[in-house]
Amino acid sequence: MYKKLTLDALDALLQNRFKEGFLSLKDLPQPSAFKDMDKATKRIVQAIQNREKITIIGDYDVDGVTSTTLMKLFFEEIEYPVEWIIPNRFKDGYGLSSNIVPRILGTDLAITVDNGISAVYAAKLCKDEGIELIITDHHLLPPEVPECFAIIDQKQKECTFPYADVCGAQIAWYLIASIKNALGIQINMMSYMEYVAIAIIADMMPLQHINRAMVEAGLVALNKSSKPAIKAFLEHAKKESLSTEDIGFFLAPLLNSAGRMDDASHAVDFLSATNIYDARIRLERLKEFNTLRKFTEQEITGKAMTQVNHKDHVIVVEGEKWHEGVVGIVAARVARQFEKPCIVLSNNGDGVLKGSGRSFGECDLFAITDDCRSHLEKFGGHQAAIGLSLKKESLKSFKMKINENFLKGNYIKDEIDPDIIGELHFQDISFALTKLVKKYEPYGQGNPIPKYISKRVKILQVDTMGKEGEHLRFSFVQEGIVMAGVQFKIREVYEVGSEVDVIFTVNENHFRGNVTLQLMVEKIRTC
């Protein structure tokens, strides 16, 4: 049963998400709170003074791309030449690897951003080649860490930085601030906060504590931005300002698409464009990648859906030469559709299946896969997402073992959606409600936008909308109160006059100078 909500009850629930209250930039810890930050800074300053060759090594997701861009822009601002490299997903694999080292020979000092904490072998190769290495990363530490000059990672036990959930771009921003202070120069750190905000949102960091403060400040900076890339994106999106939703649902997928479909360096080139004409051209390229990504993802999702065995607790599907750049997204879509963990594998003809998995509900996908290592060639990830490879002949035994592990884990499907914060009657949906909800923006991971349920609602009218009728527009009524609603990307058929429970968020719809309230429908359940 869901509790009936009042404005006061909603205010208390949302306030409870922020134990420290709302922090601001003045509450940011100092850079030296990170273990090895001062040591790394001193070495980088020495490299600058001695005119050593510095190479930045990033990663192909949005966090890695923005982290690389931040470092690139900083060194350009202080007019010190550096080289940068982002591994290609298909040729190089993830992060600092043995494939990357031959490409950075002659480097005196290599600095990783958003990767490197697992690069034990690559770090040894760097040492053998006389390349000094500084690792900046935010991921969990493996049992063995690389041997290198310095490691900046808040997950280290000896690290005094008070927040565990920060992303790679935040650490890169802190490193820039530390170098700036050590060099005694004046630069505007707020211009770098723009890209930090994008990374925090895209990397799904909890929007609490300093993350909320940095995103809030970053959004203000983005909406005053003089960066050609941001101007070009606003122009393309036909918007005057950016919200967390614009970044999470539109900008982040665009930036990600380069690494998924081709090479993430295209995204760095876009973000660091020096004029609007260059930014527009590079944005067009990203749009092409994203269109291709959507088409490829849609095609493979359709094929994957037909393979699903409804009796399985963990869905495992595989196909011939499915694009490795989108199998993770496909796994997420299938997992949401069937409300079960899903692993999607691609057979590229060499007898080895490679792919990604996404969890659902309370299932620890990493744990139940970790116990299948004897069937696997490679494996890594965390509770919600994994990457893996296995021989074709091991597939049947792997499927059996992972489903056994799921049952041993005793994961019970929760019929109550934990994200629904209460039952809301139509009479309590008002501008006072949306005003209260705005007080706790920005919303995202760790601070989800309030989701409600209204029970015994009658469907007055339902119409299709969109080019292909892929969205629905509703009129609902509850005890004489009528509300408009929309539901996106849905092919369900609902009967006018039927009584239902509606799960939704509320938003303000601005149209031709008028502002109305509407329900953003997530699910409709028949009573």
Stockholm file with secondary structure:
# STOCKHOLM 1.0

chainA/1-527         MYKKLTLDALDALLQNRFKEGFLSLKDLPQPSAFKDMDKATKRIVQAIQNREKITIIGDYDVDGVTSTTLMKLFFEEIEYPVEWIIPNRFKDGYGLSSNIVPRILGTDLAITVDNGISAVYAAKLCKDEGIELIITDHHLLPPEVPECFAIIDQKQKECTFPYADVCGAQIAWYLIASIKNALGIQINMMSYMEYVAIAIIADMMPLQHINRAMVEAGLVALNKSSKPAIKAFLEHAKKESLSTEDIGFFLAPLLNSAGRMDDASHAVDFLSATNIYDARIRLERLKEFNTLRKFTEQEITGKAMTQVNHKDHVIVVEGEKWHEGVVGIVAARVARQFEKPCIVLSNNGDGVLKGSGRSFGECDLFAITDDCRSHLEKFGGHQAAIGLSLKKESLKSFKMKINENFLKGNYIKDEIDPDIIGELHFQDISFALTKLVKKYEPYGQGNPIPKYISKRVKILQVDTMGKEGEHLRFSFVQEGIVMAGVQFKIREVYEVGSEVDVIFTVNENHFRGNVTLQLMVEKIRTC
#=GR chainA/1-527 SS CCCBCCHHHHHHHHHTTCTTCCCCGGGCCCGGGSTTHHHHHHHHHHHHHTTCCEEEECCSSHHHHHHHHHHHHHHHHTTCCCEEECCCTTTTCSSSCTTTGGGGTTCSEEEEESCCTTCHHHHHHHHHTTCEEEEECCSCCCSSCCCCSEEECTTSTTCCCSCSCCCHHHHHHHHHHHHHHHHTCCCCTHHHHHHHHHHHHHTTCCSSHHHHHHHHHHHHHHTTCCCHHHHHHHHHHTCSSCCHHHIIIIIHHHHHHHHHHSCTHHHHHHHTCSSHHHHHHHHHHHHHHHHHHHHHHHHHHHHHHHHCCTTCSSEEEEEETCCTTTHHHHHHHHHHHHTSCEEEEEECSSSEEEEEEECCTTCCHHHHHHTTGGGCSEEEECSSEEEEEEEGGGHHHHHHHHHHHHHHTTCCCCSSCTTEEEECCGGGCSHHHHHHHHTTCSCBTTBCCCEEEEEEEEEEEEEEESTTSCEEEEEEEETTEEEEEEECSCCCCCCTTCEEEEEEEEEEEEETTEEEEEEEEEEEEEC
#=GC SS_cons         CCCBCCHHHHHHHHHTTCTTCCCCGGGCCCGGGSTTHHHHHHHHHHHHHTTCCEEEECCSSHHHHHHHHHHHHHHHHTTCCCEEECCCTTTTCSSSCTTTGGGGTTCSEEEEESCCTTCHHHHHHHHHTTCEEEEECCSCCCSSCCCCSEEECTTSTTCCCSCSCCCHHHHHHHHHHHHHHHHTCCCCTHHHHHHHHHHHHHTTCCSSHHHHHHHHHHHHHHTTCCCHHHHHHHHHHTCSSCCHHHIIIIIHHHHHHHHHHSCTHHHHHHHTCSSHHHHHHHHHHHHHHHHHHHHHHHHHHHHHHHHCCTTCSSEEEEEETCCTTTHHHHHHHHHHHHTSCEEEEEECSSSEEEEEEECCTTCCHHHHHHTTGGGCSEEEECSSEEEEEEEGGGHHHHHHHHHHHHHHTTCCCCSSCTTEEEECCGGGCSHHHHHHHHTTCSCBTTBCCCEEEEEEEEEEEEEEESTTSCEEEEEEEETTEEEEEEECSCCCCCCTTCEEEEEEEEEEEEETTEEEEEEEEEEEEEC
//
